[in-house]
């Protein structure tokens, strides 16, 4: 009888151990199958996370609450430079959009143009270069203009990255496009702060230049937002890549019109009510069309206090004011 009990207990132990072992093996197999399925889905083009590039080499994610940033999708390659953010389009070797804030203080000229065009090494797939534009007949047209970046040596240098360039007809770049850039600076000086998004319209049949096949856009756009609490407003522009003698106001359109033309959703950070209010219509008379040239700081010592051009640990611009000739406060000098 005792022997029988021992046999029964032994059998029960074997059954329990077998059951536990089976569950372990089964769970491991399910995990393996799930991992294999995830890999298969990725290979088929499933959704994968995107790594946003940051030229400040910080690990912090971008601040997508910035008013100037358009809607960003999973596939977008976002590059953050010191004074502006861009969305790079590898297919056309240029930015789909460049966005930045421009203040009255920043239109005071403190640094001259470098005219030193640079390959943007933040573009992992490599940006366009000198050879693409050489003897092409097109200007290396700024998207974020050098004139908007003269408040900082760093901003000025980075404005000459090829990721910020687009092939523009000389008569366009040096004519109507330049006038629009000057107009935006004038508005920044008058209103205190404006938010700007600008870029090429990368649609339709386009010619290309250089060994990187840089697309030559047929149109360019620019949208400007004024968030004044009493009278918020926005205005858009669509211009063909050619010279024009027409006045700037004739190219003014609503933000909705630019969104329909480009497929880009601007100013998603605004409340739905305000976004709808300022994007559906355009009030040309609400904008001052006279142009006041940006002021120049004639002092060699930068005696006028300016916002520090250094960056914080989060990769954002320092908010301290400084009179140092370097343009940086004591912490970033």
Secondary structure, 3 states (H helix, E strand, C coil): CHHHHHHHHHHHHHHHHHHHHHHHHHHHHHHHHHHHHHHHHHHCCCCCCCCCEECCCCCCCCCCCCCCCCCCCCCCEEEECCCCEEEEECCCCEEEEEEEEEECHHHCECCCCCCCCECCCCCCCCCCCHHHHCCCCEEEEECCCHHHCCCCHHHHHHCCEHHHEEEEEHHHHHHHHHHHHHHHHHHHHHHCEEEEEEEECCCCCCEEECCCCEEECCEEEEEEEECCCCCCEEEEEEEECCCCCCCHHHHEECHHHHHHHHCCCCCCCCCHHHHHHHHCCCCHHHCCCCCCCCCECCCCCCCCCEECCCECCCCCECCCEECCCCCCCCCCC
